Amino acid sequence: MRNNAAASIATTHGTREGSPARTTVTWWQWMLLYPSLVATLLSAVPTWLDHIQAANIGVKTSDLAQAKEQKRLWETNLDCARAQEIQRIRTTRDTEVGAQVCPSGDVLVQIRRPSGDQNIFRWVSARTLEQEASLIFLPTAAYASQTVVAQVPQSVVNQRWVRQGMLKQRVRQGGGCVDLVINTYTGNVHSQVPVACNSPF
């Protein structure tokens, strides 16, 4: 009886001492048995990076690719955006729309809605225009029937990068100038300040 009790105590003691080694083996076995879990975790890394990058530039993750494309088009066509004048028209719905075609074929579209004071800028790449040419050259009846109410000339006098993704432009329109700070990822105007055209930029 005493021998059985002693053997039982020795077995329990040996099991407690051996459990760390058995846990280590179990962990490695787990890694080998479930490689799909490891692969899933590793494949999620780009998604996490996209979420972080989108948060840093202030857009939704679903809009990240478009934001990067808008910034790329601003950088590619920076000289063109400065060199040409944008002629805006005011439609019967009181929305001002202007466009500027660059030598690359990319088009800068500028929109000012009746409810907003600030402009919105969007680039349309030449590649997109080529892919959707059939839609562009067959306008719907609603847009085909609109007439131009007024033209508002506008030209970029000067521009420079403020920081990554932020472009400052001095724009001459009407009788004066306006300094715009544009988020090149979203096309939204962060600030719009009327200034004298000859003031320091």
Phi, psi and chi 1 to 4 in degrees:
 res  aa     phi    psi   chi1   chi2   chi3   chi4
   1 MET       -  -43.5 -165.9   82.1  162.7      -
   2 ARG   -65.3  -36.2  -74.1 -178.4 -176.4  172.6
   3 ASN   -64.7  -39.8  -71.3  -20.8      -      -
   4 ASN   -64.4  -41.6  -72.2  -16.3      -      -
   5 ALA   -64.6  -42.8      -      -      -      -
   6 ALA   -63.8  -40.7      -      -      -      -
   7 ALA   -65.4  -38.9      -      -      -      -
   8 SER   -64.6  -42.4  173.0      -      -      -
   9 ILE   -64.8  -42.2  -68.2  169.2      -      -
  10 ALA   -63.4  -39.9      -      -      -      -
  11 THR   -65.9  -44.1  -56.3      -      -      -
  12 THR   -63.1  -43.4  -53.0      -      -      -
  13 HIS   -63.4  -42.5 -176.8   63.7      -      -
  14 GLY   -65.8  -36.2      -      -      -      -
  15 THR   -65.8  -41.3  -55.6      -      -      -
  16 ARG   -65.0  -39.8  -72.1 -179.0 -174.8  161.7
  17 GLU   -70.1  -32.9  -73.3  179.1   -4.9      -
  18 GLY   -84.9   -8.3      -      -      -      -
  19 SER   -65.8  -36.3   65.1      -      -      -
  20 PRO   -61.5  -41.7  -24.3   32.6      -      -
  21 ALA   -63.9  -40.8      -      -      -      -
  22 ARG   -67.1  -35.9 -172.7  173.2  -71.1  168.6
  23 THR   -64.7  -41.7  -56.9      -      -      -
  24 THR   -61.7  -45.5  -55.8      -      -      -
  25 VAL   -62.3  -41.5  171.2      -      -      -
  26 THR   -62.6  -40.3  -55.9      -      -      -
  27 TRP   -62.5  -46.7 -176.2   81.5      -      -
  28 TRP   -66.3  -37.2  -78.6  106.6      -      -
  29 GLN   -63.4  -40.2  -73.2  173.9  -15.3      -
  30 TRP   -60.3  -44.3  179.1   80.1      -      -
  31 MET   -62.4  -38.6  -71.8  -66.7  -73.9      -
  32 LEU   -76.5  -32.7  -67.0  172.6      -      -
  33 LEU   -78.6  -26.3  -71.2  174.0      -      -
  34 TYR  -121.2   57.6  -59.4  104.5      -      -
  35 PRO   -66.8  -24.3   23.0  -31.2      -      -
  36 SER   -65.1  -32.8   59.8      -      -      -
  37 LEU   -66.7  -43.0 -179.2   59.5      -      -
  38 VAL   -62.6  -44.3  174.9      -      -      -
  39 ALA   -61.8  -39.3      -      -      -      -
  40 THR   -63.6  -44.6  -57.7      -      -      -
  41 LEU   -63.1  -42.4  -69.0  173.9      -      -
  42 LEU   -68.4  -36.7  -69.8  176.1      -      -
  43 SER   -71.3  -18.4   65.6      -      -      -
  44 ALA   -80.1  -12.4      -      -      -      -
  45 VAL   -58.6  -46.4  170.4      -      -      -
  46 PRO   -59.4  -35.4  -24.5   33.7      -      -
  47 THR   -65.0  -42.8  -54.5      -      -      -
  48 TRP   -61.6  -42.2  -60.1  -22.6      -      -
  49 LEU   -63.2  -39.4  -66.3  175.7      -      -
  50 ASP   -62.0  -42.5  -75.0  -10.8      -      -
  51 HIS   -61.0  -43.1  -76.3  -65.1      -      -
  52 ILE   -65.9  -45.6  -67.6  167.3      -      -
  53 GLN   -64.3  -41.6 -164.8  171.5   11.1      -
  54 ALA   -62.9  -41.4      -      -      -      -
  55 ALA   -64.6  -37.5      -      -      -      -
  56 ASN   -65.5  -34.9  -76.7  -19.5      -      -
  57 ILE   -99.0   -2.2   61.9  175.2      -      -
  58 GLY    82.4   33.5      -      -      -      -
  59 VAL  -127.5  166.4  -62.3      -      -      -
  60 LYS   -74.0  152.8  -68.6 -172.9  -80.3 -172.2
  61 THR   -59.2  -35.7  -53.7      -      -      -
  62 SER   -67.0  -20.6   58.5      -      -      -
  63 ASP  -100.4    5.3  -63.8  -25.6      -      -
  64 LEU   -62.8  -45.8 -178.5   60.8      -      -
  65 ALA   -61.9  -41.7      -      -      -      -
  66 GLN   -66.7  -39.2 -177.5 -178.2   10.1      -
  67 ALA   -62.9  -42.4      -      -      -      -
  68 LYS   -63.6  -39.0  -72.5 -179.9  177.3  178.1
  69 GLU   -66.0  -40.7  175.4   69.0   -0.3      -
  70 GLN   -62.0  -43.9  -72.3  -66.7  -52.6      -
  71 LYS   -63.7  -41.2 -178.3  176.8 -177.6  -64.9
  72 ARG   -61.3  -41.4 -175.8 -168.6   68.6   76.9
  73 LEU   -67.9  -36.4  -70.8  167.2      -      -
  74 TRP   -61.2  -46.3  -87.4  106.3      -      -
  75 GLU   -66.3  -39.8  -69.1  170.7  -12.4      -
  76 THR   -66.4  -39.2  -58.0      -      -      -
  77 ASN  -109.1   25.3  -61.8  -66.3      -      -
  78 LEU   -59.8  -44.6 -169.7   60.4      -      -
  79 ASP   -65.0  -38.4  -68.3  -24.9      -      -
  80 CYS   -65.2  -40.7  169.3      -      -      -
  81 ALA   -62.3  -25.4      -      -      -      -
  82 ARG   -88.2  -33.4  178.2 -179.1  176.9  179.6
  83 ALA   -77.9  -28.7      -      -      -      -
  84 GLN  -107.4  156.5  -63.6 -176.2   26.9      -
  85 GLU   -93.9  139.7 -178.3  175.6  -61.8      -
  86 ILE   -98.8  122.5  -65.0 -179.3      -      -
  87 GLN   -93.9  115.6  -68.0  -73.0  -26.6      -
  88 ARG   -98.7  147.9  -70.5 -175.6  -62.7  168.6
  89 ILE  -120.2  151.2   60.2  169.2      -      -
  90 ARG  -105.6  121.7 -177.7  171.8  -72.1  129.0
  91 THR   -83.1  174.9   66.8      -      -      -
  92 THR   -66.6  -17.9   52.7      -      -      -
  93 ARG   -89.6   10.7  -66.8 -175.4  -62.6  178.5
  94 ASP    66.1   25.7 -155.6   28.2      -      -
  95 THR  -102.1  132.0  -60.6      -      -      -
  96 GLU   -93.2  129.7  -67.4 -179.6   12.8      -
  97 VAL  -131.0  133.1 -179.2      -      -      -
  98 GLY  -137.9  157.0      -      -      -      -
  99 ALA  -143.5  149.2      -      -      -      -
 100 GLN  -135.8  119.7  177.7  178.2   -4.9      -
 101 VAL   -97.2  127.6 -178.1      -      -      -
 102 CYS   -97.2  160.0  -66.6      -      -      -
 103 PRO   -56.6  -25.7  -25.1   33.0      -      -
 104 SER   -71.1  -14.1   62.6      -      -      -
 105 GLY    95.0  -10.4      -      -      -      -
 106 ASP   -73.2  147.1  -59.7  -31.8      -      -
 107 VAL  -121.8  128.7  179.4      -      -      -
 108 LEU   -95.2  118.2  177.6   60.6      -      -
 109 VAL  -105.3  133.8  178.5      -      -      -
 110 GLN  -120.3  130.7  179.2 -175.1   15.8      -
 111 ILE  -130.9  136.6  -60.3  169.6      -      -
 112 ARG  -128.5  115.4  179.1 -177.9  -72.9 -179.6
 113 ARG   -80.5  155.9  -64.7 -172.0  179.1   97.3
 114 PRO   -60.7  -30.9    0.9   -1.5      -      -
 115 SER   -82.3  -14.2   58.6      -      -      -
 116 GLY  -114.5  148.7      -      -      -      -
 117 ASP   -86.0  -23.5  -65.0  -23.2      -      -
 118 GLN  -102.6  153.2  -63.6 -177.4  -24.2      -
 119 ASN   -81.2  157.3  -61.5  -40.8      -      -
 120 ILE  -121.4  131.0  -62.4  172.1      -      -
 121 PHE  -110.5  135.7  -65.8   88.2      -      -
 122 ARG  -140.4  134.0  -68.1  -73.6 -173.7  -87.9
 123 TRP   -91.4  141.9  -77.9   98.3      -      -
 124 VAL  -119.1  117.6 -179.5      -      -      -
 125 SER   -74.3  154.2   69.6      -      -      -
 126 ALA   -60.2  -35.3      -      -      -      -
 127 ARG   -61.7  -43.3 -173.7  174.5    4.0  137.9
 128 THR   -64.4  -41.0  -57.7      -      -      -
 129 LEU   -62.6  -41.4  -69.0  174.0      -      -
 130 GLU   -65.7  -39.8  -68.9  164.5    5.4      -
 131 GLN   -69.9  -31.5  -69.2  170.8   -8.8      -
 132 GLU  -112.2   26.6  -59.4  179.5    8.0      -
 133 ALA   -58.8  -37.2      -      -      -      -
 134 SER   -63.3  -35.0   61.1      -      -      -
 135 LEU   -75.1  -36.2  -63.9  175.0      -      -
 136 ILE   -70.5  -38.7  -67.3  171.7      -      -
 137 PHE   -89.2    5.1  -66.7  116.1      -      -
 138 LEU  -124.5   73.7  -64.4  172.8      -      -
 139 PRO   -66.3  153.1   23.6  -30.5      -      -
 140 THR   -72.7  161.0   62.2      -      -      -
 141 ALA   -61.3  -34.0      -      -      -      -
 142 ALA   -62.3  -42.6      -      -      -      -
 143 TYR   -81.3  -31.3  -73.4  101.1      -      -
 144 ALA   -66.3  -29.2      -      -      -      -
 145 SER   -85.9   -6.9   64.9      -      -      -
 146 GLN   -74.3  144.6  -73.6 -171.6   -5.4      -
 147 THR  -114.9  155.2   55.9      -      -      -
 148 VAL   -78.3  128.8  174.7      -      -      -
 149 VAL   -94.6  -44.8  176.6      -      -      -
 150 ALA  -154.3  151.2      -      -      -      -
 151 GLN  -108.3  137.5  -71.7 -167.9   -8.3      -
 152 VAL  -122.6  100.1 -176.3      -      -      -
 153 PRO   -70.5  146.9   23.9  -29.4      -      -
 154 GLN  -152.5  139.3  167.8 -179.8  -47.7      -
 155 SER  -142.0  147.5   60.7      -      -      -
 156 VAL   -85.3  119.9  176.9      -      -      -
 157 VAL   -84.2  -41.3  177.1      -      -      -
 158 ASN  -156.2  158.1 -156.5  -11.0      -      -
 159 GLN  -158.1  154.0   64.3 -176.3    2.6      -
 160 ARG  -160.3  157.5   65.7  179.9  168.2   85.4
 161 TRP   -79.3  129.5  -69.3  104.0      -      -
 162 VAL   -84.8  -46.0  177.6      -      -      -
 163 ARG  -162.5 -177.9   65.2  175.7 -170.4  -88.2
 164 GLN   -55.0  118.8 -179.4   74.2   12.8      -
 165 GLY    81.8    5.0      -      -      -      -
 166 MET  -126.5  118.7  -69.2  -63.4 -138.9      -
 167 LEU  -113.6  130.7  178.8   68.6      -      -
 168 LYS  -103.0  131.6 -178.5  176.1 -179.0  179.6
 169 GLN  -127.2  141.2  -72.5 -173.0  -27.1      -
 170 ARG  -102.3  120.1  174.2  155.5  -62.9  163.9
 171 VAL  -116.1  129.4  178.2      -      -      -
 172 ARG   -92.9  121.8 -175.2 -172.3  -50.4  -87.3
 173 GLN  -145.6  137.8   57.0 -174.8   17.9      -
 174 GLY    62.1 -127.5      -      -      -      -
 175 GLY   -97.9    2.5      -      -      -      -
 176 GLY  -147.0 -164.2      -      -      -      -
 177 CYS  -126.1  158.5  -72.8      -      -      -
 178 VAL  -136.1  134.0  176.5      -      -      -
 179 ASP   -93.2  121.7  -80.0   -6.8      -      -
 180 LEU  -110.4  140.9  -54.9  175.0      -      -
 181 VAL  -115.1  116.4  176.3      -      -      -
 182 ILE  -110.8  130.9  -56.2  165.8      -      -
 183 ASN   -78.9  111.1 -178.4  -33.0      -      -
 184 THR   -74.7  -10.5   58.6      -      -      -
 185 TYR   -79.4  -41.4  -70.5  109.0      -      -
 186 THR  -106.2  -19.9   63.8      -      -      -
 187 GLY    82.4   -1.2      -      -      -      -
 188 ASN   -79.2  146.0  -66.4  -31.2      -      -
 189 VAL   -89.0  119.3  176.9      -      -      -
 190 HIS   -80.1  -35.6  -86.1  -79.6      -      -
 191 SER  -147.6  151.7   65.7      -      -      -
 192 GLN  -143.7  110.4  179.6  172.9  -28.7      -
 193 VAL  -125.2  120.7 -178.9      -      -      -
 194 PRO   -66.8  133.9  -16.4   27.6      -      -
 195 VAL  -140.8  164.6  -66.5      -      -      -
 196 ALA   -73.5  140.1      -      -      -      -
 197 CYS   -62.5  -27.4  -67.4      -      -      -
 198 ASN   -98.1    7.6   58.0   -3.3      -      -
 199 SER   -73.4  156.3   64.8      -      -      -
 200 PRO   -57.9  139.9  -20.8   30.1      -      -
 201 PHE  -105.7      - -174.4   68.3      -      -
